Amino acid sequence: MYVIGIGAKLGVTAEELEELVDATLGDKALDVIGVATLDAKAQETGLRILCVRRGWQLHSHTAEELAAVEVPNPSKRAKDEVGTPSVAEAAASLHGKLTTTKAKSEVATIAVAKVP
């Protein structure tokens, strides 16, 4: 079972997220049980639609919770914009062990963690 950490630009669509998830995970997407993200991003319509379509639980975390997580690829830009050096990797890490670090598209970043 996997949880996907997702960081995305404002206005990202469910289709854009699905394309990145499917390209990154392939058949493993069938074993995803949830999505984790920054609390401010959890209100994004595209992200919420993705979770409903796939039957995935949506977990939200504060910037403070995410900033406390050590990640392999911190981002100064994320820190400046949302108050944490990582959204995708940190959010996924709160639910399991990272198996995929940052995978990016023009509108989103995902990371994948295997749930114990």
VENQUI-V443627 format. One record per run of one state. SS is the DSSP state (hx for helix, st for strand, lp for the rest). FROM is the first residue (numbers start at 1). LEN is the number of residues. If there is no record, write none. Layout:
BEGIN
ss = (SS;SS)
from = (FROM;FROM)
len = (LEN;LEN)
END
This chain:
BEGIN
ss = (lp;st;lp;hx;st;lp;hx;lp;hx;lp;st;lp;hx;lp;hx;lp;hx;lp;st;lp;st;lp)
from = (1;2;9;14;32;39;41;44;45;55;57;62;63;68;76;83;88;94;97;105;108;115)
len = (1;7;5;18;7;2;3;1;10;2;5;1;5;8;7;5;6;3;8;3;7;2)
END
